[in-house]
Amino acid sequence: MPTSEREHHSGHTNGEKTMPSEVGNHLGVFDRFATHASTFVSRAWFFVLCVLLVVIWAPSFVVLPDIDTWQLIINTVTTIVTFLLVALLQNTQKRSDDAVQHKLNAIAEGLSGMMDRLARDHPELRHDRDELRQAVGLEERESAE
């Protein structure tokens, strides 16, 4: 979810950082559907069902007189199902990646802040803090101190 949406869902605006604990669990209809589909297709029994379908389909060319029509039907159905599952699973994966990235950013921000406070007594930490901020792309902010 883009930052502006994340801020909108958590009630923060005006550039305030949203902490992972403040992000709401509100998901849209499509996101909920994608999550349920991902859970459904990631189970072992779903894989077994797919394997059984292939095992049943494979010898069917001997039984069916018009093999071209049957091949067209099975190829079309499997292509459509694959295409839709890829779209649904991509949605779930992106949301998961965004959540992990948001948490990592919060950890880096907290570590940077802690290093900033410790740098008063240990000036050598300023360089390490600057490298951390540059490595993870944290923006420099003016301090209110």
C-alpha positions as CSV (number, residue, x, y, z in Angstrom):
1,M,0.0,0.0,0.0
2,P,1.5,3.4,-0.9
3,T,2.6,5.7,1.9
4,S,-0.3,8.1,1.4
5,E,-2.8,5.2,1.6
6,R,-1.1,3.8,4.7
7,E,-1.2,7.2,6.3
8,H,-4.8,7.6,5.4
9,H,-5.7,4.3,6.9
10,S,-3.8,4.9,10.1
11,G,-5.1,8.5,10.5
12,H,-1.7,10.2,10.0
13,T,-1.2,13.0,7.6
14,N,1.1,16.0,7.1
15,G,4.2,13.8,6.6
16,E,4.1,12.1,10.1
17,K,5.6,8.6,10.1
18,T,3.3,5.7,10.6
19,M,4.7,3.1,12.9
20,P,3.9,-0.6,12.1
21,S,1.8,-0.9,15.3
22,E,-0.4,2.0,14.1
23,V,-1.2,0.5,10.6
24,G,-4.8,-0.6,10.6
25,N,-5.9,-4.1,9.5
26,H,-8.5,-2.7,7.1
27,L,-8.4,-4.5,3.8
28,G,-10.5,-3.9,0.7
29,V,-12.7,-6.6,-0.8
30,F,-10.1,-7.6,-3.4
31,D,-7.3,-7.7,-0.9
32,R,-9.4,-10.0,1.4
33,F,-10.3,-12.2,-1.5
34,A,-6.6,-12.4,-2.6
35,T,-5.6,-13.3,0.9
36,H,-8.2,-16.1,1.1
37,A,-7.2,-17.4,-2.4
38,S,-3.5,-17.4,-1.4
39,T,-4.3,-19.4,1.8
40,F,-6.5,-21.8,-0.2
41,V,-4.0,-22.6,-3.0
42,S,-1.0,-22.8,-0.6
43,R,-2.3,-25.9,1.1
44,A,-0.8,-29.4,0.4
45,W,-4.3,-30.8,-0.5
46,F,-4.7,-28.3,-3.3
47,F,-1.5,-29.4,-4.8
48,V,-2.6,-33.0,-4.5
49,L,-5.8,-32.1,-6.2
50,C,-3.9,-30.5,-9.1
51,V,-1.7,-33.6,-9.5
52,L,-4.8,-35.8,-9.5
53,L,-6.4,-33.6,-12.2
54,V,-3.3,-34.1,-14.4
55,V,-3.2,-37.8,-13.7
56,I,-6.9,-38.1,-14.7
57,W,-6.5,-35.9,-17.7
58,A,-3.4,-37.5,-19.2
59,P,-4.9,-40.8,-20.4
60,S,-8.2,-39.1,-21.4
61,F,-6.9,-38.7,-25.0
62,V,-7.4,-42.5,-25.5
63,V,-11.1,-42.4,-24.3
64,L,-12.2,-39.2,-26.1
65,P,-12.7,-39.3,-29.8
66,D,-12.1,-35.6,-30.5
67,I,-8.8,-34.9,-28.8
68,D,-8.3,-31.5,-30.3
69,T,-11.4,-30.0,-28.7
70,W,-10.5,-31.6,-25.4
71,Q,-7.0,-30.2,-25.5
72,L,-8.3,-26.8,-26.4
73,I,-10.7,-26.9,-23.5
74,I,-8.2,-28.1,-20.9
75,N,-5.4,-25.7,-22.1
76,T,-7.8,-22.7,-22.0
77,V,-9.1,-23.5,-18.5
78,T,-5.6,-24.1,-17.1
79,T,-4.3,-20.9,-18.7
80,I,-7.2,-18.8,-17.3
81,V,-6.8,-20.3,-13.8
82,T,-3.1,-19.8,-13.8
83,F,-3.4,-16.2,-15.0
84,L,-5.9,-15.3,-12.3
85,L,-4.0,-17.0,-9.6
86,V,-0.8,-15.2,-10.5
87,A,-2.6,-11.9,-10.3
88,L,-4.1,-12.8,-6.9
89,L,-0.9,-14.1,-5.5
90,Q,1.0,-11.1,-6.7
91,N,-1.4,-8.9,-4.8
92,T,-0.8,-10.8,-1.6
93,Q,3.0,-10.9,-2.1
94,K,3.2,-7.1,-2.7
95,R,1.2,-6.4,0.4
96,S,3.5,-8.7,2.4
97,D,6.6,-7.1,0.9
98,D,5.3,-3.6,1.7
99,A,4.5,-4.6,5.3
100,V,8.0,-6.1,5.8
101,Q,9.6,-3.0,4.2
102,H,7.6,-0.7,6.5
103,K,8.7,-2.6,9.6
104,L,12.4,-2.6,8.4
105,N,12.2,1.2,7.9
106,A,10.8,1.7,11.4
107,I,13.6,-0.4,12.8
108,A,16.2,1.6,10.8
109,E,14.6,4.8,11.9
110,G,14.7,3.7,15.6
111,L,18.3,2.5,15.4
112,S,19.3,5.8,13.7
113,G,17.6,7.8,16.4
114,M,19.3,5.8,19.1
115,M,22.7,6.2,17.4
116,D,22.0,9.9,17.1
117,R,21.4,10.2,20.9
118,L,24.5,8.0,21.7
119,A,26.6,10.1,19.3
120,R,26.6,12.9,21.8
121,D,28.9,10.8,24.0
122,H,30.5,8.8,21.2
123,P,31.1,11.1,18.2
124,E,32.4,8.2,16.1
125,L,28.8,6.9,15.8
126,R,27.8,9.9,13.7
127,H,29.6,8.4,10.7
128,D,28.0,5.0,11.3
129,R,24.6,6.6,11.7
130,D,25.0,8.6,8.4
131,E,26.0,5.4,6.6
132,L,22.9,3.6,8.0
133,R,20.6,6.4,6.9
134,Q,22.2,6.5,3.5
135,A,22.1,2.8,3.0
136,V,18.3,2.5,3.8
137,G,17.4,5.8,2.3
138,L,16.2,7.6,5.4
139,E,15.7,11.3,4.9
140,E,17.5,13.8,6.9
141,R,15.2,15.8,9.1
142,E,15.9,19.0,11.1
143,S,16.0,18.4,14.7
144,A,13.7,20.3,17.1
145,E,16.4,20.3,19.8
